[in-house]
Amino acid sequence: MTYDNLIPVIRRLALEAGDKIMEIYNSDDFDVKVKSDDSPVTEADEAADALISAGLRAAFPDVLLVTEEQAASHSTKGDTFLIVDPLDGTKEFIHRRGDFTVNIALVENGTPTRGVVYAPAKGRMFFTLADGQSVEETGSLDKDAMGAVQPISVSKANNDALLVVASKSHRDQATDDYINKYSVKDSKSAGSSLKFCLVATGEADIYPRVGRTMEWDTAAGHAVLAGAGGKVVRFDDHTPLQYGKDGYANPFFIAYAPDVELKEA
């Protein structure tokens, strides 16, 4: 596997999964089940996972695959792996709010190095090119041919007037307490890994997450943000967020543009 052959595959699979998700999203009704951890799962999660997993295993049979919807993959370990959240923001999907994404990433030696985040209901597609630069595709999103892309980069943050983005479904007092340490010009809420992409494009300066996430929730967004010049660090000690942890659970974290002067937890 090379970056040159990885990127077209994950881009295409994200688009194909997005079509499947939107088909179910636009139907009159869809099934919602509850997983063992009390989180919801829909037929769209499962259909997108089946499509993406089959495509990745066919294209890269020798690369470890970790995906949210396949519990057996959560006990596997490797230095290099593909990690998938086929539908991040399931609650946004269920309530038809549109802030959900398809996420596919490559992790190498603890760091997400390449990834794609596709928000099908919003028609926004973000991914890393083979050289690591992150872009937003602005063309027709043809599955077989990459359209026009716009390089993206983080903001030159003004620490006297920061733009903050936080979780729509999981915002709590602890999050607000941390945000209140900063001089904030504007604060917005967004669902799923879109929050990473808003920092990557300069639409926000900082995204603190004081709550539970898993590596498949964050890896693709992390890769996109890194390719746009941003950083993701642990909330407690501001060291880089690492991947491939036992159980694939994340600590609290902060995603931000490097000009932001981080406050202590």
C-alpha positions in Angstrom: 0.0 0.0 0.0 1.2 3.5 -0.9 -0.4 6.8 -0.2 -0.9 7.3 -3.9 -3.1 4.2 -4.2 -4.7 4.6 -0.7 -6.3 8.0 -1.2 -8.4 7.3 -4.3 -9.8 4.1 -2.6 -10.8 5.7 0.7 -12.2 8.7 -1.1 -14.4 6.5 -3.4 -15.5 4.3 -0.5 -16.5 7.3 1.6 -18.6 8.6 -1.3 -20.2 5.2 -1.9 -21.0 4.8 1.8 -22.4 8.3 1.8 -24.8 7.4 -0.9 -26.0 4.3 1.0 -26.4 6.4 4.2 -28.4 9.1 2.4 -30.7 6.5 0.8 -31.6 5.3 4.3 -31.6 8.8 5.8 -34.2 10.0 3.2 -36.5 7.0 3.7 -39.7 7.2 5.7 -38.3 5.2 8.5 -35.3 3.2 9.6 -34.4 0.8 12.4 -32.5 2.0 15.4 -30.9 -0.5 17.8 -28.9 -0.1 21.0 -25.5 -1.6 21.4 -24.0 -3.1 24.5 -22.5 0.3 25.5 -25.9 1.9 25.2 -25.0 3.8 22.1 -27.4 3.7 19.2 -26.8 2.0 15.9 -28.9 2.1 12.7 -29.1 0.1 9.5 -27.2 2.9 7.9 -24.2 2.4 10.2 -24.2 -1.3 9.4 -24.7 -0.9 5.6 -21.9 1.7 5.4 -19.6 -0.5 7.5 -20.2 -3.5 5.3 -19.5 -1.5 2.1 -16.3 0.2 3.4 -14.9 -3.0 5.1 -15.3 -5.0 1.9 -13.7 -2.4 -0.2 -10.7 -1.9 2.2 -10.1 -5.6 2.6 -10.2 -6.2 -1.2 -7.8 -3.3 -1.9 -5.5 -3.8 1.1 -5.8 -7.3 2.3 -2.5 -7.2 4.3 -3.4 -4.1 6.4 -5.1 -4.5 9.7 -8.6 -3.1 9.8 -10.3 -1.7 12.9 -13.9 -0.6 12.6 -16.5 0.6 15.1 -19.2 -1.8 14.0 -17.0 -5.0 14.2 -16.3 -5.7 17.9 -13.8 -8.5 17.1 -11.5 -5.9 15.5 -11.3 -4.0 18.8 -9.0 -6.6 20.3 -6.5 -6.5 17.5 -3.3 -4.5 17.6 -0.7 -3.3 15.1 1.6 -0.4 14.3 -0.1 0.3 11.0 -3.9 0.0 10.6 -6.9 1.4 8.8 -9.6 2.6 11.2 -13.2 3.3 10.2 -16.3 4.9 11.7 -18.8 4.4 8.9 -21.3 6.8 10.4 -20.0 9.2 13.1 -22.8 11.2 14.6 -25.5 8.6 14.7 -27.6 10.7 17.1 -27.4 13.5 14.5 -28.5 11.0 11.8 -31.4 9.7 13.9 -32.7 13.2 14.6 -32.1 14.2 10.9 -29.9 17.1 11.8 -27.3 16.4 9.0 -24.1 16.7 11.1 -22.9 13.1 10.5 -19.8 11.9 8.7 -18.1 8.9 7.1 -14.6 8.5 8.4 -11.7 6.4 7.1 -8.1 6.9 8.3 -4.7 5.3 8.2 -2.7 5.2 11.4 1.1 4.7 11.4 3.1 4.3 14.6 0.5 5.9 16.8 -0.4 8.8 14.5 -3.2 9.3 11.9 -1.3 10.2 8.7 -4.0 10.1 6.0 -7.8 10.2 6.1 -11.1 11.2 4.7 -14.1 12.9 6.3 -17.3 13.1 4.2 -20.5 14.8 5.4 -23.0 13.5 2.8 -26.0 15.5 4.0 -23.9 18.7 3.8 -22.1 17.8 0.6 -18.7 18.5 2.2 -15.7 16.3 1.6 -12.3 16.7 3.3 -9.3 14.5 2.8 -5.5 14.3 2.8 -3.7 14.1 -0.5 -0.9 11.6 -1.0 1.6 14.2 0.0 -0.2 14.9 3.3 -1.8 18.2 2.4 -5.4 18.4 3.4 -8.0 19.7 0.9 -11.7 20.2 0.6 -13.2 18.9 -2.7 -15.4 21.5 -4.2 -16.4 19.7 -7.5 -19.2 17.3 -8.2 -17.9 14.5 -6.0 -17.6 12.0 -8.8 -16.7 8.6 -7.4 -14.2 7.7 -10.2 -12.4 11.0 -10.6 -11.3 13.6 -8.1 -12.8 17.0 -8.8 -11.5 20.5 -8.0 -9.9 20.7 -4.6 -9.1 23.6 -2.4 -6.1 23.3 0.0 -7.2 24.1 3.6 -5.2 25.5 6.5 -5.9 26.4 10.1 -6.5 30.0 11.1 -4.1 32.6 12.4 -5.9 32.6 15.7 -6.5 35.8 17.7 -6.3 34.8 21.3 -8.4 37.9 22.3 -11.3 36.7 20.1 -11.2 33.0 19.6 -13.7 30.9 17.5 -14.7 27.8 19.5 -16.5 24.7 18.3 -17.9 22.1 20.6 -20.0 19.0 20.5 -23.7 19.4 19.7 -24.9 16.1 21.4 -22.3 15.9 24.2 -21.7 19.5 25.4 -21.7 19.7 29.2 -20.7 22.0 32.1 -17.1 20.7 32.1 -16.8 21.7 28.5 -18.2 25.2 29.1 -16.0 25.6 32.2 -12.9 25.0 30.0 -14.1 27.2 27.2 -14.7 30.0 29.7 -10.9 30.1 30.3 -10.5 31.7 26.9 -11.5 35.1 25.4 -14.2 33.8 23.0 -15.6 35.8 20.1 -18.0 33.2 18.9 -18.9 29.6 20.0 -20.7 27.2 17.8 -21.9 23.6 18.1 -21.4 20.9 15.5 -21.8 17.1 15.4 -19.4 14.3 14.6 -15.9 14.7 13.2 -17.0 17.9 11.4 -15.6 19.8 14.4 -12.0 18.8 13.4 -12.7 19.9 9.8 -14.0 23.3 11.0 -10.7 23.9 12.8 -8.8 22.6 9.7 -10.5 25.2 7.4 -10.1 28.1 9.9 -13.9 28.2 10.5 -13.0 27.6 14.2 -9.8 27.9 16.2 -10.2 25.3 18.9 -12.3 22.2 19.7 -12.0 20.9 23.3 -13.5 17.5 24.0 -14.2 16.8 27.6 -16.0 13.5 27.2 -15.6 9.9 26.0 -14.6 9.2 22.4 -13.0 6.3 20.6 -10.2 6.3 18.1 -12.5 5.6 15.2 -14.4 8.8 16.1 -11.3 11.0 15.8 -8.6 9.4 13.6 -9.9 10.7 10.2 -10.6 14.2 11.5 -7.2 14.2 13.3 -5.5 13.4 10.0 -7.3 16.1 8.1 -6.5 18.7 10.8 -2.9 17.7 10.9 -2.7 18.0 7.1 -4.0 21.5 7.5 -1.4 22.5 10.1 -3.4 21.8 13.2 -2.7 19.8 16.3 -4.5 17.3 18.6 -3.3 16.9 22.2 -4.4 15.2 25.4 -6.5 17.5 27.6 -4.5 16.7 30.8 -0.9 17.2 29.8 -1.0 18.6 26.2 1.1 15.7 24.8 0.1 14.5 21.3 -2.9 12.2 21.2 -1.7 8.7 20.3 -3.5 5.9 18.6 -3.4 2.1 18.8 -4.2 2.2 22.5 -5.7 -0.9 24.3 -9.4 -0.9 23.5 -9.0 2.1 21.2 -10.5 4.5 23.8 -9.4 8.1 23.8 -8.6 10.4 26.8 -10.1 13.9 26.7 -8.4 16.0 24.1 -8.0 19.4 22.5 -7.9 20.0 18.7 -6.6 23.5 17.8 -4.7 25.9 15.5 -1.1 26.2 16.7 -1.5 30.0 17.4 -4.0 29.3 20.1 -2.4 29.7 23.6 -3.7 26.6 25.4 -5.0 26.9 28.9 -4.4 24.3 31.5 -7.2 21.8 32.3 
